[in-house]
Amino acid sequence: MKRISLTQHLIEEQRLNNTIPAELRLLIEVVARACKTISHAVGKGALGDVLGSTQSENIQGEIQKKLDIISNEILLQANEWGGHLAAMASEEMETIHPIPNRYPKGEYMLLFDPLDGSSNIDVNVSIGTIFSVLKAPEGMGTPTEQDFLQPGRKQVAAGYAVYGPQTMLILTTGNGVKCFTLDREMGSWVMTQSDVQIPADTKEFAINASNARHWHSPVKRYIDEMLAGRDGPRSKDFNMRWIASMVADVHRILNRGGIFMYPADLREPDKGGKLRLMYEANPMAFIVEQAGGAATNGKQRILDIQPERLHQRVPVFLGSKSEVELVTSYHKE
Ligand code: P6P
């Protein structure tokens, strides 16, 4: 297969298929370049004095790792001068980040989890960056949090970078899902998959099973039936994976099928699970649907959820369509 770069792919999409406006192409190029910089920082490990935690907590009440802060700064500095954005929002920042007045403003809004999987940073397990792109509402003045609260189906692009044995960028602009592998010698993203399709069926599920006693009954039923194996109602044996980096679990599922679950649980029923809607569940749901999979909160399509708060959490069931539909049907009974 003749390999093409991310730049060539984006220019062809813009010129030939007219699917990506020039400003969106610029935005994606800038974010992709920032992910290269984050990959470089992550890769230094202990040699770069980037491991370990800071003394500060983020809006989520989580102790911030040094690399959380570094990655957030990289994305802010890479994007604020370009003139393609009106504002940004991040898991690591309580409020939205308007573009400083000294820079031109654009029609897009960028949301991101700069480094997802922080608990894995210090033990050298894959982590990643997740991003989501929305259009600024028509006639928007000074951006407010309210302008970001659009359902996930309004996203114009979404993607993630996974910093693992390979550094990869997975991208959708609404015309399927493409994968790019970082060529470290050239410093460029090279397309290595042009049309990702999630297998509809699977034998693999991903959930943090230590929370089992806190699950609602539809989740308990769904998991118990898989654990019963070939002698149970599913008539086949299943395997389990849980990397505790959503990016890594989702990437495996994109490539070999599976279902990823972070359900709400009985400890804090109104918390809505652990994952955030705007910059984790929505971008991943967009990617998974574009790859032929499904993504719900147990009751409805994640992309149809009307957000109420920037950092709100949502239960997540996503991956192989038949499995997501089955566990969602149990919630409806
Ligand atoms: P737990 C990482 O902190 C994260 O937000 C997701 O990337 C991951 O899937 C989940 O939390 C892991 O949560 O409760 O298993 O540590």
Residues whose N, C-alpha, C, O or C-beta is under 5 A from the ligand:
A	BS01	P6P	D116 G117 S118 N208 A244 S245 M246 V247
